[in-house]
Amino acid sequence: MAQVRTPLRRRAGVLVAATAALALAGTAPAVAGPLALVAGKPRGHDVSSHQKRVDWAATRSRGARFVYVKATESTDYRNPYFSQQYDGARKAGLYRGAYHFALPDRSSGARQAAYFVRHGGDWRADGRTLPPALDIEYNPYSKRHKCYGLGRKRMVRWIRSFSNEVERETGRRPVIYTTTQWWRLCTGNSRAFSKSHALWIARHGTSQPGKLPGGWRYWTFWQFGSRGRLPGDQDLFNGSGSRLRTFARG
């Protein structure tokens, strides 16, 4: 995803729907890549303060149907462009959701989730708001501590704490954005979330998203590139436009 707090940019991540979530959304197995663009899969993107003020009418005219907007990071950062991006996307007719960039070494999952929900990460069943998303990936502030200094069991507990708080406050489980490699390294390829959380997988420069982590059988969103016709990172939804509406509605 697009990172913005520092000059560093986010690495690619993963967001795939669990079997149950995908059954609800009616999405298809992970069998297609950017070639799926010609198959009519809804195209979208994710943005942060790096993109600043987005021309949403132009973005929609280029084919965008959904967007995820960075809202928060840890418990001390808010995207200064969030309102323009989040509200502007809705006014332009896009499905839009908010995401939180996790820093598990700074505070508990529950604390970060509460901060996120208070500052843009809420959800409503209006058919246009996507569920909140948790962006958890390689530590952009330390190459040495790729997993933020947490062991695998502690990392799984941190993610569960974040998820439980988001569900308690919004009624939805968060979408999980990560990479297959990070998930294996930092959670031990935990299968604890695959039946209840949608997965957003990021893998760039390939025709398919590849092997999915942690028991997920399907991807819901795929971040397939860091640049393209839309501002920020480039994404696909694994289903039709009507499935996207169903997924948003919950």
Sequence and secondary structure as in RCSB ss.txt:
>XXXX:A:sequence
MAQVRTPLRRRAGVLVAATAALALAGTAPAVAGPLALVAGKPRGHDVSSHQKRVDWAATRSRGARFVYVKATEST
DYRNPYFSQQYDGARKAGLYRGAYHFALPDRSSGARQAAYFVRHGGDWRADGRTLPPALDIEYNPYSKRHKCYGL
GRKRMVRWIRSFSNEVERETGRRPVIYTTTQWWRLCTGNSRAFSKSHALWIARHGTSQPGKLPGGWRYWTFWQFG
SRGRLPGDQDLFNGSGSRLRTFARG
>XXXX:A:secstr
    SSS      EEE  HHHHHHHT   S   GGGGGGT  EEEEE GGG S  HHHHHHTTEEEEEEEEEETT
TEE TTHHHHHHHHHHTT EEEEEEE  TTTS HHHHHHHHHHTT     SSSB   EEE  S TT SS TTTT 
 HHHHHHHHHHHHHHHHHHHSS  EEEE HHHHHHHHSS  SSTTTS EEEE  SSSS  S STT    SEEEEE
S SSSSSEEEEESS HHHHHHHHH 
